[in-house]
């Protein structure tokens, strides 16, 4: 091998290694850029396009909370069965390692609710509502319980919402109606 060929080969190997290293090191920045692009599409009311960018961001940086949160939100807006199913699966994987992320848990609850999985939605709304002491989430858990056929459980959740905030009108109205 000539010295020129050896130099070329060495320089090529250095360039390839640098490209691979930068790809690994820049993954979060690339994912963040893709999330920003998805946000632009979402702001322009192109929800389906935004899903594409959020999904790409999650592929670049698995476990990226911002990408997952935005993906789930867009799937909920779109109400597309496949996207909702993906949002639930992705949120479930994320929650397996981040069990106290109540925003992602709430996203999953809304997606489950739209899929007609009321018992599971109730569970997520209940957990998130209890941990954050948010009467809105507890009231949503109550409605999910009612749709799942558990009137007594629903009433208990609405009472829990009122225990957090006595002036929370939706829980008072739900108790009066059901």
N, C-alpha and C positions, 0 to 999 in steps of 0.2 A: 504494500500500500504506500502510495506516495505521501509526502508530507502535506500536500495540498488536499488530498482526499481525506487524510486523517483529521486535518483542521476542519474541513467541511463537515465531516461526520461528528466531531466533537461539538462544533457550534450548533449543529442540527439537534443533537441530543440535549444540549443546554436549552435550546429554544423550546423543544417539546416538553422538557421537565418544567420550564417556567410557565408554559401555557397550562399544563395540568395543575400546577400549584396555584396559579392565579384563579383557575376555575373552582378549585376547592375553597380558596380563601375568599373569593368574591361571591360565593353562593348567597349569603344573606343580602348583599347589596343588589344582586340580580333579582332575587325574590322581591325585595322591596320595590324595585323599579317596575316589576310586573304587577305588583299590587297597585302601585300608583297609576299604571296604565289601565288596569281594571276599574279603578275609581273614576278615571276620566270617562270611560265607556258607561259606567253606571250613572254618572251625573248627566250624561247625554241621553239617558233613558234607553240605552242599549244593554239591557240586562243580560241577555244571552251572550253577547260579546264579553261582558265583564266576567262571566263565569269561566270563559276560556282563559283569560289572563290570571284569574285567581287560581285555577287548577294548575296552570303552568308554574306559578309561584310555589304552590305546594309541592310540585314535582322537584323543583330546584332545591327547596329547603323544607323537607318533610318536618312536620311539627311546627311550622311557622304559624303562630297564633293569629297574626293579623290577616294572613291569607285565608286561613280556615274560617275566621269570624266573618270576613267579607263574603266568602263563598257561600256559607250557610245563609247569610242575610239575602244575597241575591237569589239563591235557590228558593227561599221562602217567598220572596217577591214574585218570582216566576211561577211558582207552584207546579213545576214540572216534576213528575214522579221520579224519573231517573236522577235528577239533580237532588231532589229531597232525600232519596235513598243514599246517594253518595255523601251528602252532608251529614246524615245520621251516622253512617259508617266511619267517616273521617273524624267526626266529633267523638265517637265512641273510642276510637284508637287514641285520640289525643287525651281524653279524660282518663284513660287507663294509666297514663303517666303524670297527669296533672289533675288529680281528682277534685281540687278545690277551685277550679276556674269556673265560677258561676255564670260568667257571660257565655262561655261555650256551652255549658250545661243548658242555659236558657235557649240558646240557638237550637240545640238538639231537641228540646221540649217543643218548641214551635214547629220544627220540621216533623216530629213525631205526631203532633196534633193534626197537621195537615195531611198526614198519611192515614189518619184514623186510628192511630195507636194511642188511644186515650189513657189507658192504664199506665203505659210507660211515660207518656207526657205528664201525667199527674205526678208520678214519682220524681221526675226531674224538676218540675215546677215547685213541688213541695220542698225538695232538698235545697234548691237555690233560694226559695223564699225564706226558709227557716235560717239558712246560713247568713243571708244578707239582711234579714228582718225587713223584707220588702212586701208590703201588703198586696201590691199588684200581682206579684208572682204567686202568693198564697191564694188570692182570689182566682187566678187562672187555674191553679191546681184544683180548686173547688169545682170549677166548671168542667174540667177534664174528668174529675171523679163523677160528677153528675152524668156526663155523656157515657161514662163507663158503667153506669147503672148503680153507683154507690151514693145514694142520696144522703145517708147518714154521714159518710166520710166527707162529702161535699160541704155539708153544714158545719162540720167540725173545722174544716179548712177555712171557711168564711169567718168562723168565730176566731180562729187563730189570726186571721188578717186584722180583725177588729181589735184583738189584743195588742197588736203592734201599733195600730193607729185607729183609735176610737171613732174618728171622723171620716174614715174611709167609706164613702157612700156606696160604691159598687158592692162591697161585702154586705152592708146593711140591706140594700135592695135585694140581693140574692137570697139572704135569709128570709126576708119578707115574702118573696115569691115562691120559695121552694121549702 
